[in-house]
Amino acid sequence: MAEPSTYELAPLFQAVGEVLRQSQTALNQADALNGNHGDHMVEIFQIAARAAQEQQAAGLAEAMTYAAGLLEAQAENGSAGVYAHGLRQLAGQLQRYDISLDELVAYVQKVLREEKEAGQTAEPGLIRSGEVLKALLAALTGWGQIEEGQTPTERSLDMGALFGLGMAYWQAKQRGGRRAAVLADAAASVSPLSKIPHRYESGKLAIQALLEAMQQVK
């Protein structure tokens, strides 16, 4: 069983919500159909932060599952259902690999270091970084399958998915930006968020904000 975390999930979601709030008007304007996507994204992460706070004593997977349930209840917020599916997939994979928030944060901090440090030997606390990566990639793949009406399986992660993410990362790297921005771009590109332009843009913003919030915790 994963060890209790020294970090809290709620402040991470709150940091994402604040970044989205600052871009709320622009995201609304990017939503040519309803003009309220920015409002919906802020609401999503407010709900997620509240859920994480209420489940502070629970494990990471349990808190994410609880947040997903609250988001699924937001019938007027179409994006909330999409994020709920993503959170459920991520929670399931984190639980499968028994990953704590501490391990997730440590992995993100390792990945976001300067490239000159990338070849250094991993710290003892990161010996399960392979499992963290597998969990993240499997959750991303399963999320896409759910949105396409398929049923994810334990073999959701395959070479095709890995190749697709690798290509997305290479393309994002060509567009430039800090590592967090490149990773967020790649993840959003292969996620269900890429199907709708304004969801893709807000997704990049949210993922980057989450990565940077994890990078900054001590």
Secondary structure, DSSP 8 states (H G I E B T S, - for coil): -----SS-HHHHHHHHHHHHHHTHHHHHHH-TTTS-HHHHHHHHHHHHHHHHHHTTTS-HHHHHHHHHHHHHT-TT-HHHHHHHHHHHHHHHHHHHTT--HHHHHHHHHHHTS-GGGTTS---GGGTTHHHHHHHHHHHHHHHHHHHTT----TT---HHHHHHHHHHHHHHHHH---HHHHHHHHHHHHSGGGGSHHHHHHHHHHHHHHHHHHHH--
